[in-house]
Amino acid sequence: MHRRRLGRTDLLVSQICLGSMTWGQQNTEAEGHAQMDLAFARGVNFIDTAELYPIPPKAETQGRTEKIIGKWMKAKGNRDQVVLASKVVGRTTNAWFRGGRPSKLVRADILDAVEKSLSKLGTDYIDIYQIHWPDRDVPWGANPTRVGGVAPRADIGGAPADETPIAETLGVFDELVKAGKIRHLGLSNESSWGVMRFLAEADRGVGPRAVSLQNAYNLVNRTFEVNLAEVCQREDVSLLAYSPLAQGYLTGKYDHGARPKGSRSQLFNRGQRYETPNAAEVLLEYNELARSFGMEPALFANAYVSSRPFVASNIIGATSIAQLEMALASADVAWTEEMQKAVDAIHQRAGNPCP
């Protein structure tokens, strides 16, 4: 398992990061612990979570995932061996995060979030504390999540009157770093403009410099390559790629309209992001391409993401040990020029059907 430097830090993270959003909903605590046991035995040292988790977000389950991770680290006594990433929610009308009121990226709400996460995780510091999604409206592709109650749009107008300035948010993170409660700032679901504004404010001395960006990246969504790849490469911001399997649509299990029992789409009616016009045809084409190389689609799709030189770590997720085994195995796949040419041929024709 290769390790790669995160931004300009001294942190070396495994090329596979273990995602955790199913623990506490689709997966039990014991199953989450078993996944962490296996992943760390295979060389993973990186876990990604969030105050929001598990998915789908609900008041009665929120925070379970961090508690599961905290119990595992306590039982193993291995906090110093774990690179731990969590997230604070962006602007949201969901009131259960802050005791009955909406939340924004302001000082009181960020401090509330980090203290709750530290308690649930059973640690006194978080290695990478990420802003889950921006406080502001952003274009499609940068922030396709709707969990915050702020639906992203293709057309962006003026800033809302109560938008939290980036400098104000960054100043709170400066407090957290100086207090030793977090080591580094990470961004998530951000645009090129947003990343550059955070960096510009940090370079002015307002707060810590962002070390990572967690955005979706997979075969049917390569929008990161358009502008963000140059920004991140030149500014030493590491990509933490999430959704390498396009919420399971790049495993082949949803091919030809199938909805397997127990799948996320069947259980929660989620996945509309990967049900856009023409998506089914393109997803099927990639899945069939994987099979033409003698590989399971899930192995192929994960291997593609892990092979990209601009991906610091590929955030994988699984609901079974068999799925996790395949995801971990992708780190050992030798991605060939032939595979890349075949993928690019589809991409040139189909573009990014699922941003």
Secondary structure, DSSP 8 states (H G I E B T S, - for coil): --EEE-TTSS-EEESEEEE-TTBTTTB-HHHHHHHHHHHHHTT--EEE--TT-SSS--TTTTTHHHHHHHHHHHHHT-GGG-EEEEEE--SB--TTTTTSS-B-SSHHHHHHHHHHHHHHHT-S-EEEEEESS-SS--BTTT----TTS---BSS--S--TT---HHHHHHHHHHHHHTTSEEEEEEES--HHHHHHHHHHHHTTSS--EEEEEEE-BTTB-GGGTTHHHHHHHHT-EEEEE-TTTTTTTTTTTGGG---TTSHHHHH---GGG-STTHHHHHHHHHHHHHHTT--HHHHHHHHHHH-TTEEEEEE--SSHHHHHHHHHGGG----HHHHHHHHHHHHHH--S--
